[in-house]
């Protein structure tokens, strides 16, 4: 007797479906980056920290709304735990989120040597940078806006004078918060991705992001405390730069809690440093992936 065998046809076949072109390739990479950053289709360990940080950053909004509801009929009804301007600058949570997510969506591509596959035409190096930057920027915007929405809607619902009165009295928040959030997201996303592009190790990239911002803040504080305060030393604080820009959006000037507010022209200097950091970060990204254009 002869054994029966089965032949499987698993050869390569030409793709005969629709071709999306360059725009579709960028969109696909953008969606893939979002899924990876949020841990979709990955083990629960990859989902835990991003969603935990989002939950933590939303807690102050929920607490503030709860306190407003409990005290709305008391003399301290206008008491606030946190306001919209300060809430935009939850820099510690944003910093941790960037240090966690930016290396995770960039470093593995180079370490696993899949860039040559990703850069198969029509996707170019600039397209790659655009998709990654847009994905991380979108996540940071959502990460920052969700707590703001909880705070705003919650305050509307518990306001003693009615939701419409609160809406008209805080209409400026509806444009100031989104503008400030987008500016912070662009800053952190571009800087975080630029530093992550310089290494293939996620731990090194995350430590570099935290180290650069925290060390620059410490250096600026030491120089200011030692009597060397000047606009330049205040502006070297890379951690505070997006907060300066946030204050300019909300107040029209830098808040007095920052040393840079003591100097004339501090606002212009802050905007200039902000633009310089973003431009330098994007330049580094484009340089790191320039070979794909060949």
N, C-alpha and C positions, 0 to 999 in steps of 0.2 A: 504494500500500500504506500502511496505517496502522500506526503503532508500537503494540505491545502495552504496556500499563501495568499496574502493580500497586498496589492500594490496601491500605494497612496500617491496621488499627484499633488506634490507640494512645491512645485517649481515656481519661480518668479513669473508673474504675469504683469503686463503693462497696465497702468492705471488708466481707466477710461471714464472716470467721473469728472465732475466739473472742476475747473481750475480757478482758484480764487485770486491768484496773483499776489503781488507784494503787500497790498493792504490786508488781505486775509491772513497772510503769514504773520504780520505784525500783531494783528488781533488775536491770533491763536497763541502766540508767545505771551501776549499780555494776559490772556485768560489762564494759561498754564502757570504763570508766575503768581497770579492771585491765588490759585488753588494750592500751590505749594506753600505759599506764605501762611495761609490759613489752616493748613494741615489736612485739606480735603484728600480723601483716598490715601491717607497715610496713617500710621499707628497713632493711637490716642496720645502718646507722649509728644508727638509733633503738634497736636492741636491744643494741648493743655496750656502752655505758657502764653501764646498770643491771646487766647480767649480769657485767660485769667487776668492778664493786664487790662484788657478791655473792661472786665467786670470791676476791677479795682478802681479804674479811673472814673467809672460811672457812679460809684458809691457816694462821693461828696454831693453830686446833684440830687440823688435820692434823699440823702439826709437833709440837705438844704430845703427841699420841698416839704419834707415831713415836719421840720421845725417851723416853716412858714405856716403850715396848716394848723399846728398846735397853738401857735402864738398869734394867729390872725385876729383874735378878739381881745388881745391884751396890749398894754402900752408898748411892748417891745415887738410889735408885729413887723417892723421894718428891719429886724435883725437879719443879717446875712452871714452865713458861714463862708461863702465864696461868691464872688461876682463874675460876670461874664469875661471881663478883661483878664483877671487872674486865672480863670479857668482855661483860657486859651493857652496859657503858659504852663501847663502841667508837664514841664520839661523833663522831670525825672522819669515819668511814665513813657513819654514819647521817646526819650533817649534809650530806655531799656527795650522798647519795641523795635526801634531802628537797629540797635546792636544785635537783636535776636533775629530779625527778619532779613535785613539787607544781606548779611553774609550767606544766609541759607538759600537765597534765590540766585546768587551770583557765583560763589566759590565752587560749588559742585560741577558747574558746567566746564570750567577749566581743568579741575582736578580729574574728572572722569573723561576728559578729552573728547567731548561731544560738540565742541564749537565748530569743527569743520562740518559736521552734519547740520547744525543749526544754521550756519552761514551758507548753506546750499542756496543757490539763487531761487527766488529773487530777494531773499533777505540779506541785508547788508549790515555792516557793523553799526552804522548810525541807527538803523532800524532796531537793532538789538538793544542799544542804549535807550532809545525812545520807549520801547515796550517795557523794559525793566524800570525805568524812571517813572513812567506813567503808572505802572502797577503799584510800586511802593508809595508813590505820591497819593494815589487814590486811597490806599489803605490808611495812610496817615490822616488824610482828610476825613475819612469815615470814622477813624479812631477818635478824632478830636471833635467831630460834629455831633456824634451820637449823645455824649454826655450833655452837650450844650442844648440839644433838642429836648432831652429829658428835663433839664433845668428850666428852659423857657416855657414849655408846655405845662409843666408842673406848676410853675409860678402863676401862669394864666389861670389855671383851674382853681387854685386856692386863694387867689387875690380877693380881698374883701370888697373891693370896689368893682369887681367884675372882670371877666376875661377881656372884653373889648377895651376897657379903660387901660388895662395892663398892656395890651397890644399897641395902642396908640401912644402910650407913655414910654414905650421901649422899642419904638419902630427902628431907631438907628442900629439896634443890636442885629437886626435882620440882614444888614449889609456889612457891618463892622466885623462880626464874628466870621462869616465865610471868607472875607478878604484876608483877615489875619491868619486864619487856619491854613489857607492855601499858601500863603507866604512861608509859614513855619514848615509846612509839609515839603515844599520845594527845597528849602534849606537843608532839612534833615535827610531827605531822600537822596539828594545829589551828593552831599558830603558822605553819607553812609555808604552809598554804592561806590563812590570813588575810592574810598579806603578799602572796601571789600575787593575791589578789582585788582589790588596790588598783591594779593596772596591767594593761595588755594585752600587755606585752612580757615574754617569758620571761627574757631576759637580765637585765632590770632586777629582776624578781622574784627570780631566783636570787641576784643580787648583794645584794639587800636582806636575804634570809634569812641569807646568810653574814655580811654586814656587821653586822647587828644583834647576832647572837650573839657573833661574834668581838670586836667593838668593846666590847660590855658586859663581856666577860671581861677585855679589856685595861684598861678603865677601873677595874674592881674591883681588878686587880692593881696598878695605879699608885697608887690611893688607899691600898691596904694597905701598899705599900712606902714611901709618903711619911709614914707615921705616922698616917694617918686611919682606921685599922682600926676597924670597928664592925660590929654585926650588919647594919645597913642597907647598908654598902658591900659586905659579903660577899654579901648577898642580891641585889645588883644584877647579879651575874654570871649572866645568863640561860643561858649555856652549861652552867654547873655545877648549876643547879637540879634537872634530872632526875637527876643523879648523886647529889645529896643524898638525894633520895627513894629512889633505888636502895639507898643505904647503909642507910637506915632500914628498908627491907624485909629486907635481908640481915643487918644487924648490930643493928638496933634503935636505932642512933644514927649520926650523921655521922662518917665516918672522920677520924682525926686529920691526914691529909694536907691536909684542907680547913680554911681559916682559920675558917669558921663554926663548927667544932667547939669553938673556944676560948670561945664565948659561951654562957651559959645560955639555954635556950629556943631554941637554934638550929634544932632539929628542927621545932618548931611554926612558926617563921618560914619555914623552907624549904617546908613543906607549904602554908602560906598563900600564899606567892608562886607556888608551882606551880599551886594552884587558881585564883589570880587571873589568871595568864597564860592558862590554858586557857579560863576563863570569858570573858575579854576577847576572845580569838581567836574563839571561837564566836559571840560577840555581833557582832563585826565582820563575820563571814561572813553571819550572818542579816540584818544591816543592808544589806550590799552587794547582797543578792538579795531584799530585801523587796518591791520593786515587782512581783514576779511574783504576789504574793498579790492584787493589785488585779483 
